[in-house]
Amino acid sequence: MMHLCRFYWDLTMLLLMVGNLIIIPVGITFFKDEHTPPWIVFNVVSDTFFLIDLVLNFRTGIVKEDNTEIILDPQQIKIKYLRSWFVVDFISSIPVDYIFLIVETRIDSDFYKTARALRIVRFTKILSLLRLLRLSRLIRYIHQWEEIFHMTYDLASAMVRIVNLIGMMLLLCHWDGCLQFLVPMLQDFPVDCWVSKNKMVNDTWGQQYSYALFKAMSHMLCIGYGMYPPVGMTDVWLTILSMIVGATCYAMFVGHATALIQSLDSSRRQYQEKVSEGQPGRAAASRGVQEEEGHSGVVMSACMS
């Protein structure tokens, strides 16, 4: 019963992590009012679940690297978790924006009309991006699910890796699109940025996200620069970063696809190797039979004479 509860908990956390990694960048980048009830409820529920999962990890068995033994001693689990992923999980679980929200309610409202207040809001958005470190949990949970379903065959493992890689590439495109809009927004939309050139500062978040995603994918696929080429140094470095990430993803995809193609023919190749290994034995056996038959014929002819 306990294992079944843990199974459903891991499934819930997996879905929640995927939702967080998709929704949080959009909310931080494109939502002008982050204090709406739906957004607050989503963040409170997410942060609560991740904090509970952080505690449960101290009571969850850890499989050793050689997959021969599971560590179940609470003291060893605590030490190993504190030395491995605890810091990353703890940082990604801190509700940074709500700490600032509590601080805001205790400070005079006239303070937020100043330029310093705008810098604090921007700093809050940057710190909120720390929650994207939850990607490390997603990778670990996917690896655990591969072990649950015993992905031991080459073909199945290669297919799972390719599906994971495609999902990771789409997630990086999504993040890059949000980054393409977030950086000009933090700079108050300079005149030479792509948002100002396209006159999209006051458009809906759906239109802004669509153009930002198009610009990001154009960079990552190295097929263009979007509507306008980069002008300022910020746009230039964002474009370089997008191209590097896109080229890396392309190389990884080619490598995994090659492994998949090779694994498709692995069973046939193994069969052919076994057949080729058995052929010399069969040839020697057939030569032995022929020699024995020849010897028998010689003996019979000698007896008849």
C-alpha positions as CSV (number, residue, x, y, z in Angstrom):
1,M,0.0,0.0,0.0
2,M,2.9,2.3,0.8
3,H,4.6,1.7,-2.5
4,L,1.3,2.3,-4.3
5,C,0.9,5.7,-2.5
6,R,4.4,6.6,-3.4
7,F,3.8,5.6,-7.1
8,Y,0.8,8.0,-7.3
9,W,2.7,10.7,-5.5
10,D,5.6,10.5,-7.9
11,L,3.1,10.6,-10.8
12,T,1.5,13.7,-9.4
13,M,4.9,15.4,-8.9
14,L,5.9,14.5,-12.4
15,L,2.8,16.2,-13.9
16,L,3.2,19.1,-11.5
17,M,6.9,19.6,-12.5
18,V,6.0,19.6,-16.2
19,G,3.3,22.2,-15.5
20,N,5.7,24.4,-13.5
21,L,8.4,24.3,-16.1
22,I,6.0,25.4,-18.7
23,I,3.7,27.9,-16.9
24,I,6.2,29.6,-14.5
25,P,8.4,31.2,-17.3
26,V,5.2,32.5,-19.1
27,G,3.8,34.0,-15.9
28,I,7.1,35.7,-14.9
29,T,7.6,37.1,-18.4
30,F,4.3,37.9,-19.9
31,F,1.8,38.3,-17.0
32,K,1.7,42.0,-16.0
33,D,-0.3,41.3,-12.8
34,E,1.1,38.4,-10.9
35,H,-1.1,38.9,-7.9
36,T,-4.3,37.5,-9.4
37,P,-6.0,34.7,-7.4
38,P,-5.4,31.9,-10.0
39,W,-1.7,32.7,-10.2
40,I,-1.4,32.9,-6.4
41,V,-3.2,29.6,-5.9
42,F,-1.1,27.8,-8.5
43,N,2.1,29.0,-6.9
44,V,1.0,28.2,-3.4
45,V,-0.1,24.7,-4.3
46,S,3.1,24.1,-6.3
47,D,5.4,25.4,-3.6
48,T,3.6,23.3,-0.9
49,F,3.9,20.1,-2.9
50,F,7.6,20.7,-3.6
51,L,8.3,21.4,0.0
52,I,6.5,18.2,1.1
53,D,8.4,16.2,-1.6
54,L,11.6,17.7,-0.2
55,V,10.8,16.2,3.2
56,L,9.7,12.9,1.7
57,N,13.1,12.5,0.0
58,F,14.7,12.0,3.4
59,R,12.5,8.9,3.8
60,T,12.8,7.5,0.3
61,G,15.2,4.6,-0.5
62,I,18.1,5.3,-2.8
63,V,19.4,2.8,-5.4
64,K,23.1,2.5,-5.5
65,E,25.0,3.3,-8.7
66,D,25.6,-0.4,-9.5
67,N,21.8,-1.2,-9.1
68,T,22.6,-4.1,-6.8
69,E,21.3,-2.7,-3.5
70,I,18.8,-0.2,-2.2
71,I,19.8,2.0,0.7
72,L,16.9,2.0,3.3
73,D,18.7,3.2,6.4
74,P,17.3,6.7,7.3
75,Q,20.7,8.0,8.4
76,Q,22.4,6.9,5.2
77,I,19.6,8.3,3.1
78,K,19.8,11.7,4.9
79,I,23.6,11.9,4.5
80,K,23.5,10.9,0.8
81,Y,20.6,13.3,-0.1
82,L,22.3,16.2,1.8
83,R,25.5,15.6,-0.2
84,S,23.7,15.3,-3.6
85,W,20.5,17.1,-4.6
86,F,19.3,18.7,-1.4
87,V,20.7,22.2,-2.1
88,V,19.3,22.3,-5.6
89,D,15.9,21.0,-4.4
90,F,15.8,23.4,-1.5
91,I,16.6,26.5,-3.6
92,S,14.0,25.6,-6.2
93,S,11.4,25.1,-3.5
94,I,11.8,28.6,-1.9
95,P,8.7,30.7,-2.6
96,V,10.8,33.8,-3.4
97,D,8.1,36.0,-4.9
98,Y,5.8,35.5,-1.8
99,I,8.5,36.5,0.5
100,F,8.7,39.8,-1.4
101,L,4.9,40.0,-1.4
102,I,4.9,39.8,2.4
103,V,7.5,42.5,2.5
104,E,5.5,44.7,0.1
105,T,2.4,44.7,2.4
106,R,4.5,46.1,5.3
107,I,6.0,49.0,3.3
108,D,4.4,52.3,2.5
109,S,2.6,52.2,-0.9
110,D,4.2,55.5,-2.0
111,F,7.5,53.8,-2.0
112,Y,6.6,51.6,-5.0
113,K,6.1,54.7,-7.2
114,T,9.9,55.3,-7.2
115,A,12.5,53.9,-9.5
116,R,13.9,51.8,-6.7
117,A,10.7,49.9,-6.5
118,L,10.8,49.0,-10.1
119,R,14.3,47.6,-9.6
120,I,13.0,45.5,-6.7
121,V,10.2,44.1,-8.9
122,R,12.7,43.2,-11.6
123,F,15.0,41.5,-9.0
124,T,12.0,39.6,-7.8
125,K,11.3,38.3,-11.3
126,I,14.9,37.2,-11.7
127,L,14.9,35.3,-8.3
128,S,11.7,33.7,-9.3
129,L,13.5,32.0,-12.1
130,L,15.3,29.9,-9.5
131,R,12.3,27.7,-9.5
132,L,13.3,26.5,-13.0
133,L,15.9,24.4,-11.1
134,R,13.1,22.0,-10.7
135,L,14.2,20.7,-14.0
136,S,16.7,18.5,-12.1
137,R,13.9,16.8,-10.3
138,L,12.1,16.2,-13.6
139,I,15.2,14.5,-15.0
140,R,15.5,12.3,-11.9
141,Y,11.8,11.3,-11.9
142,I,12.0,10.3,-15.6
143,H,15.0,8.2,-14.9
144,Q,13.2,6.5,-12.0
145,W,10.2,5.8,-14.3
146,E,12.5,4.2,-16.8
147,E,13.7,1.9,-14.1
148,I,10.2,1.1,-13.0
149,F,9.2,-0.1,-16.5
150,H,12.5,-2.0,-16.8
151,M,13.8,-0.3,-20.0
152,T,16.5,-2.8,-20.5
153,Y,16.2,-3.4,-24.3
154,D,18.3,-1.3,-26.6
155,L,15.3,-0.3,-28.8
156,A,13.1,0.7,-25.9
157,S,15.8,2.7,-24.2
158,A,16.7,4.5,-27.4
159,M,13.1,5.4,-28.1
160,V,12.6,6.7,-24.6
161,R,15.8,8.7,-24.9
162,I,14.7,10.2,-28.2
163,V,11.2,11.1,-26.8
164,N,12.9,12.7,-23.8
165,L,15.3,14.6,-26.0
166,I,12.5,16.0,-28.2
167,G,10.6,17.1,-25.1
168,M,13.7,18.7,-23.7
169,M,14.3,20.5,-27.0
170,L,10.7,21.8,-27.0
171,L,11.1,23.0,-23.4
172,L,14.3,24.8,-24.3
173,C,12.6,26.5,-27.2
174,H,9.8,27.6,-24.8
175,W,12.3,28.9,-22.3
176,D,14.3,30.7,-25.0
177,G,11.1,32.3,-26.3
178,C,10.3,33.6,-22.8
179,L,13.9,34.8,-22.4
180,Q,13.8,36.7,-25.7
181,F,10.9,38.8,-24.3
182,L,12.1,39.0,-20.6
183,V,15.4,40.7,-21.3
184,P,13.9,43.6,-23.3
185,M,11.2,43.9,-20.6
186,L,13.8,44.2,-17.8
187,Q,15.4,47.0,-19.9
188,D,12.1,48.9,-20.2
189,F,11.9,48.0,-24.0
190,P,14.7,50.0,-25.6
191,V,13.9,51.6,-29.0
192,D,16.2,49.2,-30.9
193,C,14.8,46.0,-29.4
194,W,12.6,43.7,-31.4
195,V,9.5,44.3,-29.3
196,S,9.6,48.0,-29.9
197,K,10.3,47.6,-33.6
198,N,7.3,45.3,-34.0
199,K,5.2,47.7,-31.8
200,M,4.2,44.9,-29.5
201,V,4.8,46.5,-26.1
202,N,1.1,46.8,-25.4
203,D,-0.1,43.7,-27.2
204,T,-1.7,40.7,-25.6
205,W,0.6,38.1,-23.9
206,G,-0.5,35.5,-26.5
207,Q,0.8,37.6,-29.4
208,Q,4.0,38.5,-27.6
209,Y,4.7,34.9,-26.7
210,S,4.0,33.7,-30.3
211,Y,6.4,36.2,-31.8
212,A,9.0,35.5,-29.1
213,L,8.8,31.7,-29.7
214,F,9.1,32.3,-33.5
215,K,12.2,34.4,-32.9
216,A,13.7,31.8,-30.5
217,M,13.1,28.9,-32.9
218,S,14.5,30.8,-35.8
219,H,17.7,31.2,-33.9
220,M,17.9,27.7,-32.6
221,L,17.3,26.2,-36.0
222,C,19.7,28.7,-37.6
223,I,17.2,29.6,-40.3
224,G,17.1,33.3,-39.6
225,Y,16.8,36.1,-37.1
226,G,13.0,36.5,-36.9
227,M,11.4,39.7,-38.2
228,Y,14.6,41.8,-37.6
229,P,18.3,41.0,-37.2
230,P,19.9,41.7,-33.8
231,V,20.9,45.3,-33.3
232,G,22.0,45.9,-29.7
233,M,24.6,44.0,-27.8
234,T,21.9,42.3,-25.7
235,D,20.1,41.0,-28.8
236,V,23.4,39.8,-30.3
237,W,24.4,37.8,-27.2
238,L,20.9,36.3,-26.9
239,T,21.1,35.3,-30.5
240,I,24.5,33.6,-30.0
241,L,23.2,31.8,-26.9
242,S,20.1,30.5,-28.8
243,M,22.3,29.3,-31.7
244,I,24.6,27.4,-29.3
245,V,21.7,25.7,-27.5
246,G,20.1,24.8,-30.8
247,A,23.3,23.4,-32.3
248,T,23.9,21.3,-29.1
249,C,20.4,19.9,-29.2
250,Y,20.7,19.1,-32.9
251,A,24.0,17.2,-32.3
252,M,22.5,15.2,-29.4
253,F,19.4,14.4,-31.5
254,V,21.6,13.1,-34.3
255,G,23.6,11.0,-31.9
256,H,20.5,9.4,-30.3
257,A,18.9,8.8,-33.7
258,T,22.0,7.0,-34.8
259,A,21.9,4.8,-31.7
260,L,18.3,4.0,-32.4
261,I,19.0,3.0,-36.0
262,Q,21.9,0.8,-34.8
263,S,19.7,-0.8,-32.2
264,L,17.0,-1.7,-34.8
265,D,19.4,-4.1,-36.4
266,S,21.1,-5.4,-33.3
267,S,19.0,-8.6,-33.0
268,R,19.6,-9.5,-36.6
269,R,23.3,-8.8,-36.3
270,Q,23.5,-10.9,-33.1
271,Y,21.7,-13.8,-34.9
272,Q,24.1,-13.5,-37.9
273,E,27.1,-13.6,-35.5
274,K,25.8,-16.7,-33.8
275,V,25.2,-18.4,-37.1
276,S,28.7,-17.5,-38.4
277,E,30.2,-18.8,-35.1
278,G,28.3,-22.1,-35.6
279,Q,29.2,-22.6,-39.2
280,P,32.9,-23.7,-38.6
281,G,31.6,-26.3,-36.2
282,R,29.1,-27.6,-38.6
283,A,31.7,-27.7,-41.4
284,A,34.1,-29.7,-39.2
285,A,31.3,-32.1,-38.3
286,S,30.4,-32.6,-41.9
287,R,34.0,-33.2,-42.8
288,G,34.2,-35.8,-40.0
289,V,31.1,-37.6,-41.3
290,Q,32.5,-37.6,-44.8
291,E,35.8,-39.0,-43.7
292,E,34.1,-41.7,-41.6
293,E,31.9,-42.7,-44.6
294,G,35.0,-42.9,-46.8
295,H,36.8,-45.0,-44.2
296,S,33.8,-47.3,-43.9
297,G,33.7,-47.7,-47.7
298,V,37.4,-48.6,-47.8
299,V,36.9,-51.3,-45.0
300,M,33.9,-52.8,-46.8
301,S,35.7,-53.0,-50.1
302,A,38.7,-54.7,-48.4
303,C,36.4,-57.3,-46.8
304,M,34.6,-58.1,-50.0
305,S,38.0,-58.6,-51.8
